[in-house]
């Protein structure tokens, strides 16, 4: 019997009992959402999603802005323009809550782990963190920095300083995690105020038709892991420009086509090692390696042990 999606409603309040956010999720099974208040008007939410899609519905709360970044996997949603955009480790999004009051989020890798920071600007204005007051920062200055065109949506990538800041939100000792989160959310806001949107590398959005075609190519490749199919062959077969294919694939799945398919080959090999009696040569061939030695080297680099050892220990 298949698991049913979890339908949950979250009321995210700050210590002053001022409503920050109300969200109704239809979460895939085995998914989690955890949230905590860092400062009045600033809330941190962590997501661990499993499955193909996640439905999010919420009211348009005035003055609420959301910053998001992925840690593992990728998550995509359709913009009002009809184009689709995908969030992963190197990609960042900041938008007004009113820009996505209802959305079906796709999980092309079947999973997504990431975080979102919710900023209720009216609350922050009334009860600003002391560092804001000392620096003379006004929360609404961030709007001018993030959305100079007034669109309420901003997507960018390859911000190494921002990636460094976000990394401190993960894997901290339990006793220190809350302190790091409070320090780093303020550092994040300071960074955003110093580097306005026009200085960032924008994240591309792609037409739904291109995304659908790349997803079909991805599905077809997974059915043929024993074959080595070149980018040139794929471009000719599916009538798509090579550069477009590579760019859209990386946007959707978070890694290059070659790296992504290699990961699937090795995961499939690990599955065969555990649940089949096939020889090493047979497994190597089934996942597209003509040379058993090259297969063994790639497998060890990925899993830390040779295929023969992996079979014995799993």
N, C-alpha and C positions, 0 to 999 in steps of 0.2 A: 504494500500500500504506500503510495507516494506521500511525501510530507506536504502539508499545506502551508502557504505563505502566512507569516505572522502579521496580523493587523494590530498596530499599536499606536497610541496617541501619547505624545510627550508634551508636557507643559514645563517649559524651561523658565524658571523664575530666579531672580537674584535675591540677595539677602533682604532687600527692601520690599520684597514681594511685588516688584514691578514686573509684569509679564514681558519677557524678552521674546519668546517664540512659542508658537504652538504648531506642532507638526504631526500629521497623520501619515504613518508609513505602512505600506504593505511590504514587509521585509521578507526576503527569501528565507527558507528554513536554515537553521544553523547560523543566522546572522545576528550581530549584536550592535547596539548603539549605546554608548556611555557618555554622560556629560557631567560637567562640573563648572561652577561659577569661579572665575579667577578674581574679578573685581566687579563692583556694581556696573551692570551693563555690558560686561564682557564674559562670554561663556565659551568653553572649550567642549567640543563633541568629537568623539572618536568612533569611527565606523569600521566594522569588519563584516563585509557582505559576501555571501556565497550564492551563486545561481546565475541566471541570465539577465534578469531585470529587477528593478526595485522602483516601486511607485511612491512618489513623494507629493504630498498636498498640504499646503499651509495658507494661512491668511496673509494678505499684504499688510505688514506691520510698518507704519511710518517710521522712518529713521533707522531701520534695521538693515545692516549690511553684513555680508557673509564672505569670509576669506577661506579658501579651500586648497588643499594640496594632497596628493596621493603618496602613499609609501610603497605599496605593492599592487600589482595589477593595474588596470585602467578602468575609468568610468566615463561614460559618454552621455550627453544629453543634447536634445535638439533646441536650437536657439529660435527666437521669434522670426528670424530671417528664413528659417527652413533648413539652414545648414547645421551640421553636427560638429561638436567639439569634444575633445577627450582629455581627461585629467589623469596624469600619472606623476611619477617622482619628480620629473624635471618641469612640470607644468603647474601653473598657479592660476587661480580664478578669484576674482573679487566682484561681487555684484549686489545690487539692492535686492531685498527679499521680494519686492514686487515684480522682479524680472523673471521669477520662476515659481509662481504660485502653484503650479501643477505641472509635474514632469514625470515621464517614465525614463528612468536612468538605465542605460544598458551596461552590462559587464562583459565585454568581449572575451576576456580571459577566464570568465566563470567565477572570478573573485575580485575583491577590491578591499584594500585597507588604506585608510587615510584619516585626515582630521579636517574639521571646520571650526573656525573661530567666528562667533556671532558678536557683532558690535552694535549695541543700541545707543546711537549717538545722543539722543535727548537725555538718557540716564547718565551717560558719561559726562555730558556737559554739566549736569547738576552735581555729580559726585566724581570728579576726575581723580585719577591716581595722582599722588603727590608729585611724582616725576613729571607729569604733564604740566602741572602748575609751575614747577621750578623751571622747566624748559620753555614756558610761555606758549605751549601748544594748545590749540583749540581743536576739538575733535572734528569740526566741520572743515578744517583745513585739509584733512585727509581726503575729503570728497573732491576738492579741487585738484589734488595730486593724483588721485586714482582715476577720476573720470573728467578729464578736461573738456571732453566733448559733451558732457551731460547725459551720456547714454545710460549710466547706471550699470554697465557691464565692462569688465576688463579681463583679458586673458593674455598671459605672457609665459615665457619659458627661459631656461638657461640663466637664471639669476643665482649665481653661485653663492653670494652672500646670504640671500634669503634661504637657500638650501641649507647652509650652515646653521642658520638660526633655527629652522624647523627641526633639524636633526636632534636638538636638545629636548624636544617634546617626547622622544622615544627612548625606551630602554634605560631610564634613570633608576637608581636605587629608590625604593619605596619612600624612605625618609626624606629624600631630596627632591622627588619628582615635582611636588607642588611648588616648591621654591623656584625650581628651574622654569616651570611653566609661567609663573608670574613674572619672572625676570625677562624671559624670552618673548612674551607677548608684547611687553613694552618696547623691547628692542625691535621687534617686528614693525610696530607702528612708527617708531623713529626712522627705521629704514625706508618704509613706504613714503614718509613725509619728505625724506631727503632725495629720493629718486623717483620723480614723477613718471607717469605712464609713457610719455613720449621718448624716454630714455631706455625703455625696456624692449626686449625682443618679443614681438607679438606672437601669440600662438595662433596658428592657422585653423580656420573652420573649413569644412569640406561639404560639398553637396551630398545629399542623402543617397543619390544614385551611385556616386563614386564609393561611398562607404559600403553600400550594399554589395557592390561588385567585389571590393576587396575582401569582404566577409565571405563571399562565395569562393573566392580564390583560396582563402585560408582554410575553409572547410574541405575543398577538393585536395589541397596539399596534405592535409592530415589523413586522408584516405590513401595516400600514395607515399608513405614515409620510406618505402623501400626504393623509391626512385629519386634521382637527382635532377630536378627541373630548374633550368636557369631562368633568370629574370627576363632575358630576351625571349625565351620560349613562352613564358607566361604573358608577356606584353603582346606578343603576336596572337596567341590563342584567345585572349580575352579582350583584344582591341583596346588596350590602354597604354598610354605613354609610360615608359620605364621610370622616369623621374616621378611622375604622379603616383605610380604604383608604390614605389619605395617610400615616398613622403606620406601618403595616406595610410599605408600599412603601419609605419612607425607611429603615426599619430594615434591610430586606433588601438594598437596592441602594446605600445610603450617601448618597443625595441625594434631593431631592424628585422626584415623578413628572414634573413639568413640566421641570425641569432635566435629568433623565436622558433623557427622550425627545428634548429639544432636542439633546443631545449626539449621540444616534444619528442624528438628521436631518442634522446637519452632517457627521458621519463618512460617512454614505451619500452626501452631496453630494460630498465629497472623492473618494470612490471613483468616482462617475460622471464627475467632471471628468477623472480620469486614464484611465478605461477605456471611455468612450463618446464619441460624436460629438454628443450632445444639446446643444441650445442652452442658454444660461443660463436662459431662461424655462422651458424644459422641465424642467431639473434642479430649479429652484426649486419648480415645481408638484409634482414627484415626491416632494419631501421636505416638502410641506405649507406652502409659502409662496406666497400669492396675489400678493404684491408682490415683484417682482424686486429693488427697492431695499432692502427690509427684509431679504431673503435675503442680499444682498451685504454689508450692514452686520453682520449676525449672523455671517456666514462670516469676515469680516475680524477681528472681535473674537475669534473662536475660533482662527484660524490665522495671524493677523498680516498677511494680504494678501488682496486682492480675489480672487474666484473666477477672473476672467480671468487675473490674474497667476499664481495657483496652477496653473492648467492649463498655462501656459507653462513653469513651473519644475519641474513634476513629470512 
